[in-house]
Amino acid sequence: MTSVDVARLAGVERSTVSLVLNGKAAGRVTPAVQALVWQAANQLGYLPNAAARTLRLGEPRAVALVVPQAVNPFFAPVLHGATVEARRRGHAVVLIDAEDDGAWRGRLLDTVSRQSVSGLLLWSALSDAELGSWRGRTVLIEDVRAGAPSVMLDVEGGAQQAARHLVQLGHRRFGHLAGRSSHPTFTRRKEAFLQTLREEAVGFEWSEMDAPFDLDGATRAAAELLRGPRRPTALFCDDDLLAAGAYKAARSLGLRIPADVSVVGFNDVPLARALEPELTTVAAEPDALGMRAVATLLDLLEGLEVVPSMLVPRLVVRGSTASPAV
């Protein structure tokens, strides 16, 4: 199978195929023609560059897991689950910390494209131009885009569970410790939480503070939320690391968890059970997410039919939530 076959099936010149599959089509080949080329390449099972060579020679193959912040505790079990499934199917997983820097991310992926990497598991959002030669061999995690399969968490359902739990406990003053990120997953969970409050918590109060995904920054942001006479009686945190910052802030202000303020996190990483009291949180099962993402990507690379999939999280109630004292 060669690029000539791809060109014939797509109805284009071989030079056009070369531009598209090598990530040089931007401004030179229309998006519609690029889509035709990738469709033909996927149908024929044709892979360009080093990825194709490793498949032909039977050498160890790799997929790349691209995340926005590798130090976040959530991504360790995602990587573990991805590695377990990849190893089972004869692949390795390369972790790439892309941060939220588009220029660097583009250069990084261009470098990776010349190595023995077959496809991408993509958490960080990429533009159509940045996807380049990765189109047709990428699975999106927690994002949806036409032409790319995705593996999603039902974060709306998880946020709804958290909101209902706090409402049923009697809370009406809520604070949101929001992750400082442009990723759509955080907007989705916030909107679902707020919609549940609108439906089930008459006369609720809402305050919000964004925070970086580090302990010191989260502590400062949570302290701002918890100061003042109308402080929230419950905090909803976008991440368990942010919730740990809320614990530190509460202690610094002389507040008890959960007697003075209830705290709910998101993800249920091991940190959630290391806190005292143990954290009530939405269990996202990141191991399962990593395994599902790799399975979807390898099916895609092998020419099998893939469909979007959704994992359903559940609320794990522990000691950090109780009825409000006031």
C-alpha positions in Angstrom: 0.0 0.0 0.0 1.5 3.3 -1.1 0.6 7.0 -1.3 -0.2 6.4 -5.0 -3.1 4.1 -3.9 -4.3 6.8 -1.5 -4.2 9.4 -4.3 -6.1 7.2 -6.7 -8.9 6.5 -4.1 -9.1 10.1 -3.1 -9.1 11.4 -6.7 -6.1 13.7 -6.1 -2.5 14.0 -7.1 0.2 12.1 -5.2 1.8 15.4 -4.3 -1.4 16.4 -2.6 -1.4 13.2 -0.5 2.2 14.0 0.5 1.3 17.5 1.7 -1.7 16.3 3.7 -0.1 13.3 5.4 3.0 15.1 6.2 1.3 18.0 7.9 2.1 20.6 5.2 -1.3 21.2 3.8 -2.2 24.4 5.7 -2.9 27.1 3.2 -2.1 24.9 0.2 -4.9 22.2 0.3 -8.5 22.9 1.1 -10.0 21.3 4.2 -12.5 19.4 2.1 -9.7 17.8 0.0 -7.7 17.1 3.2 -10.7 15.2 4.6 -10.9 13.2 1.4 -7.2 12.2 1.6 -7.5 11.2 5.3 -10.7 9.2 4.6 -8.8 7.3 1.8 -5.8 6.7 3.9 -7.9 5.4 6.8 -9.9 3.2 4.4 -6.7 1.7 3.0 -4.9 1.5 6.4 -2.1 3.6 5.1 0.1 5.4 7.7 2.8 7.9 6.7 6.3 8.5 8.1 7.8 6.6 11.0 4.5 5.2 12.1 4.1 3.2 8.9 7.7 1.9 9.0 7.3 0.6 12.5 4.1 -1.2 11.6 5.6 -2.8 8.6 8.7 -4.0 10.4 6.9 -5.2 13.5 8.9 -3.0 15.8 7.5 -1.8 19.2 4.9 0.8 18.5 3.8 3.8 20.6 0.9 6.2 21.0 1.3 9.6 22.7 -0.9 10.8 25.5 -1.0 14.6 25.3 -2.1 16.3 28.6 -2.2 19.9 29.7 -0.4 19.5 33.0 1.3 16.2 33.7 1.9 17.0 37.4 -1.8 17.0 38.1 -2.6 13.9 40.2 -5.5 13.0 37.8 -3.2 12.1 34.9 -1.2 9.5 36.7 -4.0 6.9 36.8 -5.1 7.9 33.3 -1.5 7.1 32.1 -1.6 3.9 34.1 -4.8 2.7 32.5 -3.6 3.7 29.0 -0.4 1.8 29.5 -2.1 -1.4 30.7 -4.3 -1.5 27.6 -1.5 -0.4 25.2 0.8 -3.1 26.6 -1.9 -5.7 26.1 -2.0 -4.8 22.4 1.7 -4.5 21.8 2.1 -0.7 22.2 3.8 1.7 24.6 2.5 5.1 25.7 4.5 8.3 25.5 3.4 11.1 27.9 3.6 14.6 26.5 3.0 17.6 28.7 1.7 20.3 26.3 0.5 22.9 28.8 -1.7 25.6 27.3 0.9 27.0 24.9 -0.2 26.7 21.3 3.1 27.6 19.7 5.1 25.2 21.7 2.5 22.4 21.3 2.6 22.7 17.5 6.3 22.4 17.4 6.3 19.5 19.8 3.7 17.5 17.8 5.6 18.2 14.6 8.7 16.6 16.3 6.7 13.7 17.5 5.3 13.1 14.0 8.8 12.2 12.9 9.2 9.5 15.6 7.7 6.0 16.0 4.4 7.3 17.3 1.3 5.8 15.6 -1.4 8.1 17.0 -2.5 10.6 19.6 -4.7 10.5 22.7 -5.4 14.2 23.0 -6.5 16.0 26.1 -5.3 19.5 25.2 -7.4 21.2 22.5 -5.8 21.6 19.1 -6.9 23.7 16.2 -7.6 22.0 12.9 -4.3 23.5 11.6 -2.4 22.1 14.6 -3.8 18.6 14.0 -2.1 18.5 10.6 -0.9 15.0 9.8 -2.5 13.6 13.0 -6.0 13.9 11.5 -7.4 10.4 11.2 -5.2 9.0 13.9 -6.3 11.0 16.9 -8.8 10.2 19.7 -10.0 13.2 21.7 -10.5 12.8 25.5 -13.1 15.0 27.0 -13.7 17.0 23.8 -15.9 16.7 20.8 -15.0 17.7 17.2 -16.3 16.6 13.8 -14.2 13.9 12.2 -12.5 12.7 15.3 -13.7 9.9 17.7 -13.9 10.9 21.3 -14.0 9.3 24.8 -16.0 11.4 27.2 -16.8 11.6 30.9 -20.4 12.4 31.8 -19.1 15.3 33.9 -22.6 16.9 33.7 -24.1 13.9 35.5 -21.3 13.9 38.1 -21.8 17.6 38.8 -25.6 17.1 39.1 -25.0 14.3 41.6 -22.7 16.6 43.7 -25.2 19.5 43.6 -28.2 17.3 44.6 -26.2 15.9 47.5 -25.4 19.3 48.9 -29.0 20.6 48.3 -30.4 17.6 50.1 -28.1 18.3 53.0 -29.8 21.7 53.2 -27.1 24.0 51.7 -28.2 27.2 50.0 -24.9 29.2 49.9 -22.5 27.7 47.4 -19.0 28.5 46.4 -17.3 27.2 43.3 -13.5 26.8 43.2 -13.1 26.8 39.4 -10.1 25.3 37.6 -8.2 27.9 35.6 -8.4 26.2 32.2 -9.9 26.8 28.8 -10.8 23.1 28.5 -14.6 22.7 27.9 -14.9 20.0 30.5 -14.8 22.7 33.3 -17.5 24.8 31.7 -19.7 21.8 31.3 -19.5 20.7 34.9 -20.1 24.3 36.2 -23.2 24.7 34.0 -24.6 21.4 35.1 -24.1 22.2 38.7 -25.7 25.6 38.4 -28.7 24.2 36.4 -29.3 21.7 39.2 -29.3 24.5 41.8 -31.8 26.5 39.7 -34.1 23.5 39.6 -33.8 22.3 43.2 -32.4 25.0 45.5 -34.8 27.9 45.7 -33.1 31.1 46.7 -29.6 29.8 46.6 -26.5 32.1 46.7 -23.5 31.6 44.4 -19.9 32.8 44.5 -17.0 31.8 42.4 -13.2 32.1 42.3 -10.9 30.6 39.7 -7.7 28.9 40.8 -4.6 27.4 39.1 -4.1 23.7 39.5 -1.5 23.9 42.3 -1.9 23.7 46.0 -0.8 27.2 46.9 -2.9 28.9 44.3 -5.9 26.9 45.2 -5.4 27.7 48.9 -5.3 31.5 48.2 -8.4 31.3 45.9 -10.4 29.3 48.4 -9.5 31.7 51.2 -11.0 34.5 49.2 -14.2 32.5 48.8 -14.4 31.7 52.5 -13.8 35.2 53.9 -16.7 37.5 54.7 -20.1 37.4 56.5 -21.9 35.5 53.7 -19.3 32.9 53.2 -20.5 29.7 51.4 -21.5 26.8 53.5 -20.5 24.4 50.7 -17.6 24.4 48.2 -17.7 22.6 44.9 -14.2 22.1 43.6 -13.4 21.3 39.9 -10.6 18.9 41.0 -9.4 17.1 44.2 -6.2 19.1 44.2 -8.3 22.3 44.4 -10.3 20.7 47.2 -7.0 20.1 49.1 -6.4 23.8 48.8 -9.8 24.5 50.2 -9.0 22.3 53.2 -5.8 24.4 53.9 -7.7 27.6 53.5 -10.5 26.5 55.9 -7.9 25.6 58.5 -6.1 28.9 58.1 -9.4 30.7 58.8 -10.4 28.6 61.8 -13.2 26.8 59.9 -14.0 23.1 60.4 -14.8 20.6 57.7 -17.7 19.7 57.5 -19.1 21.5 60.5 -18.5 25.0 59.1 -18.1 24.3 55.4 -18.7 21.2 53.3 -16.3 20.4 50.5 -16.9 18.3 47.3 -14.1 17.5 44.8 -14.0 15.9 41.4 -12.0 12.9 40.1 -11.4 10.7 43.3 -7.7 10.4 43.0 -5.8 8.8 46.0 -5.3 12.3 47.4 -9.1 12.3 48.2 -8.7 9.6 50.8 -5.5 11.1 52.2 -7.3 14.2 53.4 -8.8 14.4 56.8 -11.7 14.1 56.8 -11.7 12.0 53.6 -13.1 13.9 50.7 -16.6 13.6 49.2 -15.9 13.6 45.5 -17.1 12.6 42.0 -15.3 9.4 41.0 -14.3 9.7 37.4 -12.4 6.4 37.2 -9.3 7.8 35.3 -7.8 4.3 34.9 -10.9 3.2 32.9 -10.8 6.5 30.9 -7.1 5.8 29.9 -7.9 2.2 29.0 -11.0 3.1 26.9 -9.1 5.9 25.1 -6.2 3.6 24.1 -8.6 0.8 23.0 -10.5 3.3 20.8 -7.3 4.7 19.2 -5.8 1.3 18.4 -9.1 0.2 16.9 -9.0 3.3 14.7 -5.5 2.7 13.6 -6.4 -0.9 12.8 -9.2 0.2 10.5 -12.0 -1.0 12.8 -15.2 0.9 13.3 -15.1 3.2 16.3 -17.9 5.2 17.9 -17.9 7.9 20.6 -18.1 6.5 24.1 -19.1 7.9 27.5 -18.0 6.9 31.0 -20.4 7.6 33.8 -18.9 8.9 37.1 -20.5 8.4 40.5 -20.5 10.5 43.7 -18.6 9.0 46.6 -19.8 10.4 49.8 -17.2 10.6 52.6 -16.6 12.8 55.6 -16.2 16.2 54.1 -19.9 17.0 53.7 -22.7 17.5 56.2 -25.8 19.7 56.8 -24.9 23.4 57.3 -24.7 24.7 60.9 -26.4 28.0 59.9 
